[in-house]
Structure formats: C-alpha cells, structure tokens
Amino acid sequence: MVRKFLYAMAVLVVLLLAGAVALVLWSDSLTKIAFVPTGKFVPQPALAANVYDDPAMWIARPGLGAEDPSHWLPPGYKPDPGPLHAAVFFIHPTSYLEKVRWNAPLDDVKSRDLAETFVRGMASPFNASPDLWAPRYRQAAFGAFLTNEPQANEAIDAAYADVLLAFDAFLAGTAKDQSIVLAGHSQGALHLKRLLRDRVAGTPLAKRIAAVYAIGWPISLEHDLPAMGLPACARDDQPGCVVSWLSFAEPADNHMLLESYADRPGLDGKPVGGSAFLCTNPLTGAAGGSADTTGVGAKANLGTLVPDLEKKTGTLFTAMVPARCGADGFLYIGDPPKMGPYVGPGNNYHVYDIPLFWANLRADVAKRVAAWQANQPH
C-alpha cells in the first residue's frame, strides 16, 4: 500500500515507541529492513462468526465501564449538555510494529496497549455517545505499508476481514432505526473506505449514516468517494457525508506523499494519479476549495488536545491551531504547534490529525447527528 505515503506516516509511530531518531535520513531500504516482515505470510484462520459477541474483543463498547479508554475526557472539560444520539463505530490506526508476523496477534501486549492509547485520544471526541464501539482486530503490521509485496496486501485484506466481522456485530447491537457515525484513522480510515463501498453504498444502511470521519488517509474525489456512496461534507450542518484531512505544518514538504498517491488504485480499481483528494477544514466542517485559500484563524479552534503520552492524559488549549485546505488537498495548520516530539519529516502532523482539532470534531459530530435527526420523519 502507498509505500512512500505510509513511510512518512510510519515515522511518527516509530518515534512514539522508539524515541527520537533522525528518520528523515533513513532510506527506503533501511526502513524495509527494520520493519517489513521477513517471513512468509500465514493466512489468518477465520474468526468464529460470533467472536465479537465477546466483550474482550473490543477496546471500547457499551458495558465495559472503567476499562473502556474511550470514556476519557481532558481534565476540566465541561460535560456535554446531552448525549450524542448515535452509535459510533471507530477503527483504530496501526499499533503493531513487530516484523515477525504480517498481522498482529490479538494477544500482543505492546500493540494492544498502544491501540488503547490511540482510542483514548482519537475516539474520545465521540464519547458523548453511550454507544461507542472500537474493535480489536488482527491489524496489518506496520511494515506491510512499506512494501509492494503481495504478502502486504494479503495482510491488509486479512485485517479488513476482521473489521467486517466486527462491523456486523456492531450493527447487531444497535437499534434498526438508530443513526450511525463511522470513524477511523490511518489504517482504520483505509478499512473504513472499503467498508463503506462493500457494506453501505447503495443499501438501506446508507440512510442511517449521520457522518463519516475517514481521517489520515487520502480519499480520491474521483476514484474513491463515488464508490463510498456518500458525498463530501460541503457544510458543517450537513448529515450523511464524509469528512477527511491530512495535517501538515508549514513550511511543509509533502512531495513523497503526492508522488506515492498514484501508487495504488482507487476503490473503483482505476489509478488515482492526478486526481484530487478530499480535504475537510475541521474548523468550518466544509470541504476545502477556492474559498478556503486563506483558511480559518486559530480563534475558531475550540480546543487542541496536547497529549502527555507518558501519563496517558492531555491538556485542552483553545485558539491554538489554525487550518486551511491547500490546493493540493492537504490541511495546513500554520507554524508548527508544540504538540510533542512525534512530528514526522516535512512537518507531517499525522499522529495529531485528531488531537489538533479535538473539540471542533466533538462539536462537528454533534451538529451532524442533530441535523440527521431533524431530517427524520416523526
């Protein structure tokens, strides 16, 4: 998958776990040696059809109580005026960095712990919902995104099979007329794109989707979005649409990502090279375009979550980060904000895509769910 694109993304997770390393100097070959699995891909045995009935297969779901990391809120955050009347399905990003397997074992301690950290920071904007679900799944290894070997695609397909099974269990646990919010980051957003094509587009379920947040993975306006069956969000009170962005501070160097964007086909099977991809400005809730050339100032940012990963907490700061969608499809956030040491080469803020706009995302989903409800016959 999009080798160079995820090479840049992968740098951030490496820094997270291995400490500060001058990865900008690494070559593709060294990165492959360090992370691409060397063994043969072993097909993953199919999980039992009812495996996701087991609460242990979920990082977050109703009934987990204090063990659910998605319930976390920043210290001092004022409670929401009411619950979010939607069921939320969140797919976490890659947290398995080992090279001994192409897919993460479900019982791998390190990847489980990091996945829970990601859910704490990235799924918490949705936790006004009492029905927030985030599955454990046999995710593709970090190294699977650094190579074009056929085994890498097999690993990604195997991870996606688990996600589909979890999604079926999620649907079974929700009311038939309940609105749904779908969200994912990075590898999670990749699986979410496919899930929309395979399980939502053109089905009655599409009418239940209040919003889709596929963040941290490029969505081609020509080759992905039509197959997903929902439009890009054109305004902040529009329900049933797709939100996506990829964050860079300035000066930005994203040439690797632009070059690698053409390496893989879109959801329609056609090359995506040269096609524009979706950028939603999280401060306006609208897709970028000619009207977004100057962007929105930091005063519109309701709260940036600056994480303290060592203590597994964070602090919310208002009016800290601006945003504008560039003509190239990336979200630009001005001068590099002080979010922590895990910024990638070229001022890539991938790990912080959601924390940068934590409070705005929380307000955005509430507004879209309310708009979805207002459109329903009573």
ZICOR-V222744 format. One line per field, one symbol per residue. ss: DSSP state (A for helix, B for strand, O for the rest). phi: phi as a letter, one per 20 degrees, with the letter a starting at -180 (. if undefined). psi: psi as a letter, one per 20 degrees, with the letter a starting at -180 (. if undefined). A space follows every 50 residues. Layout:
ss: ???
phi: ???
psi: ???
This chain:
ss: OOAAAAAAAAAAAAAAAAOOOOAAAOOAAAAAAAAOOOOOOOOOOOOOOO AAAOAAABBBOOOOAAAOAAAOOOOOOOOOOOOOOOBBBBBOOOOOOOOO OOBOOOOOAAAAAAAAAAAAAAOAAAOOOOBBBBBOOOOBOAAAAOOOOA AAAAAAAAAAAAAAAAAAAAAAOOOOOOOBBBBBBOAAAAAAAAAAAAAA OOOAAAAABBBBBBBOOOOBOOOOAAAAOOBBOOOOOOOOBBBOOOBBBB OOOOAAAAAAAAAOBOOOOOBOOOOOBOOBBOOOOBBOOAAAOOOBOAAA OOOBBBBBOOOOBBBBBOOOOOBBBOOOOOBBBBBOOOOOOOOBOOOBOA AAOOAAAAAAAAAAAAAAAAAAAAOOOO
phi: .kgfgeffffgffgfgddnfcfffefegffffgfcfgeeffdgfffffgd fefegfecfcagnfmffeffffcfgnffgffafeebeddddfffcddfdf cecfffdffffffffffffgedeffdefefcdcbeebegffgffedbegg fffffffffffffffffffgffedffdffcddbaclgfffffgffffecd gmdgfgfeefacdddnbfdffeddgfffnceffebfdeembddbbceced fdcdffffffgefcfefenefegnefcfcdefedmdffrffdfemcfffe efreeeedffelbaceceldceabeffeneeddmfgfedpedeegmmedg fdgeggcgffffffffffffffffeefd
psi: pmghgiggghhghghghirpqmiiiqrhghgghhhppirqpoppqpqqhj hjiohijphpqpihciioiiiqqqpippqqhrqomqppopoqrpjoiqji qhqpqhjogghgghhhgghghhihijjipimppoqqqmqqqgiijjqjqh hghhgghgghggggghhghghhjqqhjqqpppqqpchhhghhghggghig pjrhhhiiohqpnnqjppophhigghhijqrqpirikprlrppqqppprq pqnkhgghgihjhqqahjiqqipiqqrpopoiihjqqrahijhiaprhhi oiopooqnhhilarpppqlhpaqqprhiiqppkbqoqniajlprqjkokg hjgghhkghhhghghhghghhghhiqq.
